[in-house]
Amino acid sequence: MAKKFLSSPEGQQMIKDYISSPEGMNTIKEMLGSAEGKKMGATILLSMLDQFPIPDEAKGMVRQALEGL
């Protein structure tokens, strides 16, 4: 149910509003500064890597670096 709401236009707007708020920015900064946050960010980037228009060789190097985190 929560996943359905978060993918709705209202849910997407709520996420955008929170991320752009000072509280949301501080939360993101704290999370990305932690080891768990870095690992989560690397996992997200790895899942999106094939969407970037870069050569396969470069994707391989990025993948290798992110998997090392």
N, CA, C and O atoms as a GROMACS GRO file, in nm:
protein
  276
    1MET      N    1   0.081  -0.119   0.000
    1MET     CA    2   0.000   0.000   0.000
    1MET      C    3   0.086   0.126   0.000
    1MET      O    4   0.060   0.221  -0.074
    2ALA      N    5   0.190   0.127   0.084
    2ALA     CA    6   0.280   0.243   0.089
    2ALA      C    7   0.352   0.260  -0.045
    2ALA      O    8   0.369   0.373  -0.092
    3LYS      N    9   0.392   0.149  -0.105
    3LYS     CA   10   0.462   0.155  -0.234
    3LYS      C   11   0.371   0.215  -0.340
    3LYS      O   12   0.416   0.294  -0.424
    4LYS      N   13   0.244   0.178  -0.336
    4LYS     CA   14   0.147   0.231  -0.433
    4LYS      C   15   0.132   0.382  -0.415
    4LYS      O   16   0.130   0.457  -0.513
    5PHE      N   17   0.122   0.428  -0.289
    5PHE     CA   18   0.110   0.571  -0.262
    5PHE      C   19   0.234   0.646  -0.307
    5PHE      O   20   0.224   0.751  -0.371
    6LEU      N   21   0.351   0.593  -0.274
    6LEU     CA   22   0.476   0.663  -0.308
    6LEU      C   23   0.496   0.673  -0.458
    6LEU      O   24   0.567   0.763  -0.504
    7SER      N   25   0.437   0.583  -0.536
    7SER     CA   26   0.452   0.591  -0.681
    7SER      C   27   0.341   0.676  -0.744
    7SER      O   28   0.344   0.701  -0.864
    8SER      N   29   0.244   0.719  -0.664
    8SER     CA   30   0.136   0.805  -0.716
    8SER      C   31   0.188   0.948  -0.731
    8SER      O   32   0.290   0.983  -0.672
    9PRO      N   33   0.118   1.031  -0.811
    9PRO     CA   34   0.161   1.171  -0.825
    9PRO      C   35   0.167   1.244  -0.690
    9PRO      O   36   0.257   1.325  -0.667
   10GLU      N   37   0.072   1.216  -0.601
   10GLU     CA   38   0.073   1.281  -0.469
   10GLU      C   39   0.194   1.236  -0.388
   10GLU      O   40   0.259   1.317  -0.322
   11GLY      N   41   0.222   1.108  -0.393
   11GLY     CA   42   0.338   1.055  -0.321
   11GLY      C   43   0.468   1.110  -0.374
   11GLY      O   44   0.558   1.144  -0.298
   12GLN      N   45   0.478   1.119  -0.507
   12GLN     CA   46   0.599   1.173  -0.568
   12GLN      C   47   0.619   1.319  -0.528
   12GLN      O   48   0.732   1.362  -0.503
   13GLN      N   49   0.510   1.395  -0.522
   13GLN     CA   50   0.521   1.536  -0.482
   13GLN      C   51   0.563   1.547  -0.336
   13GLN      O   52   0.643   1.634  -0.302
   14MET      N   53   0.510   1.459  -0.250
   14MET     CA   54   0.548   1.459  -0.110
   14MET      C   55   0.697   1.432  -0.094
   14MET      O   56   0.764   1.496  -0.014
   15ILE      N   57   0.749   1.336  -0.171
   15ILE     CA   58   0.892   1.303  -0.167
   15ILE      C   59   0.974   1.424  -0.212
   15ILE      O   60   1.072   1.460  -0.147
   16LYS      N   61   0.936   1.486  -0.323
   16LYS     CA   62   1.008   1.602  -0.374
   16LYS      C   63   1.007   1.716  -0.273
   16LYS      O   64   1.110   1.781  -0.251
   17ASP      N   65   0.893   1.739  -0.211
   17ASP     CA   66   0.883   1.847  -0.111
   17ASP      C   67   0.974   1.820   0.008
   17ASP      O   68   1.041   1.911   0.057
   18TYR      N   69   0.977   1.695   0.054
   18TYR     CA   70   1.061   1.662   0.170
   18TYR      C   71   1.209   1.674   0.135
   18TYR      O   72   1.288   1.730   0.212
   19ILE      N   73   1.247   1.620   0.019
   19ILE     CA   74   1.388   1.623  -0.020
   19ILE      C   75   1.438   1.766  -0.034
   19ILE      O   76   1.554   1.795  -0.002
   20SER      N   77   1.353   1.856  -0.081
   20SER     CA   78   1.397   1.994  -0.101
   20SER      C   79   1.385   2.079   0.026
   20SER      O   80   1.428   2.195   0.026
   21SER      N   81   1.330   2.024   0.132
   21SER     CA   82   1.320   2.100   0.258
   21SER      C   83   1.453   2.095   0.332
   21SER      O   84   1.533   2.004   0.309
   22PRO      N   85   1.478   2.192   0.421
   22PRO     CA   86   1.603   2.190   0.499
   22PRO      C   87   1.617   2.061   0.581
   22PRO      O   88   1.726   2.005   0.591
   23GLU      N   89   1.507   2.014   0.639
   23GLU     CA   90   1.510   1.890   0.718
   23GLU      C   91   1.548   1.771   0.629
   23GLU      O   92   1.629   1.686   0.668
   24GLY      N   93   1.489   1.765   0.511
   24GLY     CA   94   1.520   1.656   0.420
   24GLY      C   95   1.665   1.659   0.374
   24GLY      O   96   1.729   1.555   0.364
   25MET      N   97   1.716   1.777   0.345
   25MET     CA   98   1.855   1.791   0.301
   25MET      C   99   1.950   1.744   0.412
   25MET      O  100   2.048   1.675   0.384
   26ASN      N  101   1.922   1.782   0.536
   26ASN     CA  102   2.007   1.739   0.648
   26ASN      C  103   2.004   1.588   0.665
   26ASN      O  104   2.107   1.526   0.690
   27THR      N  105   1.886   1.529   0.652
   27THR     CA  106   1.872   1.384   0.664
   27THR      C  107   1.954   1.314   0.556
   27THR      O  108   2.023   1.216   0.584
   28ILE      N  109   1.945   1.364   0.434
   28ILE     CA  110   2.019   1.304   0.323
   28ILE      C  111   2.170   1.317   0.346
   28ILE      O  112   2.244   1.221   0.325
   29LYS      N  113   2.216   1.434   0.389
   29LYS     CA  114   2.358   1.454   0.416
   29LYS      C  115   2.409   1.359   0.523
   29LYS      O  116   2.517   1.301   0.509
   30GLU      N  117   2.332   1.343   0.630
   30GLU     CA  118   2.372   1.253   0.739
   30GLU      C  119   2.377   1.108   0.690
   30GLU      O  120   2.470   1.034   0.721
   31MET      N  121   2.276   1.070   0.613
   31MET     CA  122   2.268   0.932   0.565
   31MET      C  123   2.383   0.902   0.470
   31MET      O  124   2.446   0.796   0.481
   32LEU      N  125   2.411   0.991   0.378
   32LEU     CA  126   2.518   0.965   0.281
   32LEU      C  127   2.656   0.968   0.345
   32LEU      O  128   2.751   0.912   0.290
   33GLY      N  129   2.667   1.032   0.459
   33GLY     CA  130   2.795   1.035   0.530
   33GLY      C  131   2.824   0.907   0.607
   33GLY      O  132   2.937   0.886   0.650
   34SER      N  133   2.723   0.823   0.623
   34SER     CA  134   2.742   0.699   0.698
   34SER      C  135   2.783   0.587   0.603
   34SER      O  136   2.760   0.595   0.482
   35ALA      N  137   2.844   0.482   0.658
   35ALA     CA  138   2.885   0.367   0.576
   35ALA      C  139   2.763   0.301   0.513
   35ALA      O  140   2.767   0.260   0.397
   36GLU      N  141   2.655   0.290   0.589
   36GLU     CA  142   2.533   0.229   0.537
   36GLU      C  143   2.476   0.312   0.423
   36GLU      O  144   2.429   0.257   0.323
   37GLY      N  145   2.479   0.444   0.437
   37GLY     CA  146   2.429   0.533   0.333
   37GLY      C  147   2.511   0.522   0.205
   37GLY      O  148   2.455   0.522   0.096
   38LYS      N  149   2.642   0.513   0.219
   38LYS     CA  150   2.728   0.499   0.101
   38LYS      C  151   2.700   0.369   0.029
   38LYS      O  152   2.697   0.364  -0.094
   39LYS      N  153   2.679   0.263   0.105
   39LYS     CA  154   2.649   0.132   0.046
   39LYS      C  155   2.514   0.137  -0.026
   39LYS      O  156   2.500   0.081  -0.135
   40MET      N  157   2.416   0.203   0.035
   40MET     CA  158   2.285   0.215  -0.026
   40MET      C  159   2.294   0.297  -0.155
   40MET      O  160   2.234   0.261  -0.256
   41GLY      N  161   2.368   0.406  -0.152
   41GLY     CA  162   2.386   0.489  -0.270
   41GLY      C  163   2.455   0.412  -0.382
   41GLY      O  164   2.416   0.424  -0.498
   42ALA      N  165   2.555   0.333  -0.348
   42ALA     CA  166   2.625   0.252  -0.447
   42ALA      C  167   2.531   0.149  -0.508
   42ALA      O  168   2.536   0.124  -0.629
   43THR      N  169   2.446   0.089  -0.426
   43THR     CA  170   2.349  -0.010  -0.476
   43THR      C  171   2.251   0.055  -0.573
   43THR      O  172   2.219  -0.004  -0.676
   44ILE      N  173   2.205   0.174  -0.541
   44ILE     CA  174   2.112   0.246  -0.630
   44ILE      C  175   2.182   0.278  -0.762
   44ILE      O  176   2.125   0.256  -0.869
   45LEU      N  177   2.304   0.330  -0.755
   45LEU     CA  178   2.377   0.362  -0.879
   45LEU      C  179   2.403   0.238  -0.963
   45LEU      O  180   2.391   0.243  -1.085
   46LEU      N  181   2.437   0.127  -0.899
   46LEU     CA  182   2.460   0.003  -0.973
   46LEU      C  183   2.334  -0.041  -1.046
   46LEU      O  184   2.341  -0.087  -1.160
   47SER      N  185   2.219  -0.026  -0.981
   47SER     CA  186   2.094  -0.067  -1.044
   47SER      C  187   2.057   0.023  -1.162
   47SER      O  188   1.982  -0.019  -1.251
   48MET      N  189   2.108   0.145  -1.164
   48MET     CA  190   2.076   0.240  -1.270
   48MET      C  191   2.186   0.251  -1.376
   48MET      O  192   2.167   0.319  -1.477
   49LEU      N  193   2.297   0.187  -1.356
   49LEU     CA  194   2.415   0.207  -1.440
   49LEU      C  195   2.388   0.183  -1.588
   49LEU      O  196   2.439   0.257  -1.672
   50ASP      N  197   2.309   0.083  -1.621
   50ASP     CA  198   2.285   0.052  -1.761
   50ASP      C  199   2.202   0.158  -1.832
   50ASP      O  200   2.194   0.158  -1.955
   51GLN      N  201   2.140   0.248  -1.759
   51GLN     CA  202   2.061   0.354  -1.819
   51GLN      C  203   2.147   0.472  -1.866
   51GLN      O  204   2.099   0.556  -1.942
   52PHE      N  205   2.272   0.477  -1.823
   52PHE     CA  206   2.359   0.588  -1.860
   52PHE      C  207   2.425   0.562  -1.996
   52PHE      O  208   2.472   0.451  -2.022
   53PRO      N  209   2.427   0.662  -2.082
   53PRO     CA  210   2.487   0.644  -2.215
   53PRO      C  211   2.639   0.656  -2.213
   53PRO      O  212   2.696   0.750  -2.268
   54ILE      N  213   2.705   0.560  -2.149
   54ILE     CA  214   2.851   0.559  -2.144
   54ILE      C  215   2.899   0.425  -2.197
   54ILE      O  216   2.826   0.327  -2.193
   55PRO      N  217   3.022   0.420  -2.247
   55PRO     CA  218   3.074   0.295  -2.302
   55PRO      C  219   3.075   0.182  -2.199
   55PRO      O  220   3.090   0.205  -2.079
   56ASP      N  221   3.060   0.060  -2.248
   56ASP     CA  222   3.057  -0.057  -2.160
   56ASP      C  223   3.183  -0.069  -2.075
   56ASP      O  224   3.177  -0.111  -1.959
   57GLU      N  225   3.297  -0.032  -2.132
   57GLU     CA  226   3.423  -0.040  -2.057
   57GLU      C  227   3.418   0.053  -1.936
   57GLU      O  228   3.461   0.016  -1.827
   58ALA      N  229   3.365   0.173  -1.956
   58ALA     CA  230   3.353   0.268  -1.845
   58ALA      C  231   3.253   0.217  -1.742
   58ALA      O  232   3.275   0.232  -1.622
   59LYS      N  233   3.143   0.158  -1.789
   59LYS     CA  234   3.045   0.102  -1.696
   59LYS      C  235   3.110  -0.007  -1.610
   59LYS      O  236   3.082  -0.017  -1.490
   60GLY      N  237   3.196  -0.086  -1.671
   60GLY     CA  238   3.264  -0.191  -1.597
   60GLY      C  239   3.353  -0.133  -1.488
   60GLY      O  240   3.358  -0.186  -1.377
   61MET      N  241   3.423  -0.026  -1.519
   61MET     CA  242   3.511   0.036  -1.420
   61MET      C  243   3.428   0.098  -1.306
   61MET      O  244   3.465   0.087  -1.189
   62VAL      N  245   3.318   0.162  -1.341
   62VAL     CA  246   3.230   0.223  -1.239
   62VAL      C  247   3.171   0.112  -1.152
   62VAL      O  248   3.169   0.123  -1.029
   63ARG      N  249   3.124   0.006  -1.216
   63ARG     CA  250   3.065  -0.107  -1.142
   63ARG      C  251   3.167  -0.164  -1.043
   63ARG      O  252   3.134  -0.191  -0.927
   64GLN      N  253   3.289  -0.181  -1.088
   64GLN     CA  254   3.394  -0.238  -1.003
   64GLN      C  255   3.422  -0.147  -0.884
   64GLN      O  256   3.438  -0.194  -0.771
   65ALA      N  257   3.428  -0.017  -0.909
   65ALA     CA  258   3.456   0.078  -0.800
   65ALA      C  259   3.341   0.080  -0.700
   65ALA      O  260   3.364   0.083  -0.579
   66LEU      N  261   3.217   0.078  -0.749
   66LEU     CA  262   3.103   0.083  -0.658
   66LEU      C  263   3.089  -0.045  -0.578
   66LEU      O  264   3.050  -0.041  -0.461
   67GLU      N  265   3.119  -0.157  -0.639
   67GLU     CA  266   3.109  -0.284  -0.567
   67GLU      C  267   3.215  -0.293  -0.456
   67GLU      O  268   3.200  -0.371  -0.363
   68GLY      N  269   3.320  -0.213  -0.467
   68GLY     CA  270   3.424  -0.212  -0.365
   68GLY      C  271   3.386  -0.133  -0.240
   68GLY      O  272   3.458  -0.139  -0.140
   69LEU      N  273   3.275  -0.060  -0.245
   69LEU     CA  274   3.234   0.020  -0.128
   69LEU      C  275   3.172  -0.066  -0.021
   69LEU      O  276   3.132  -0.016   0.084
   0.00000   0.00000   0.00000
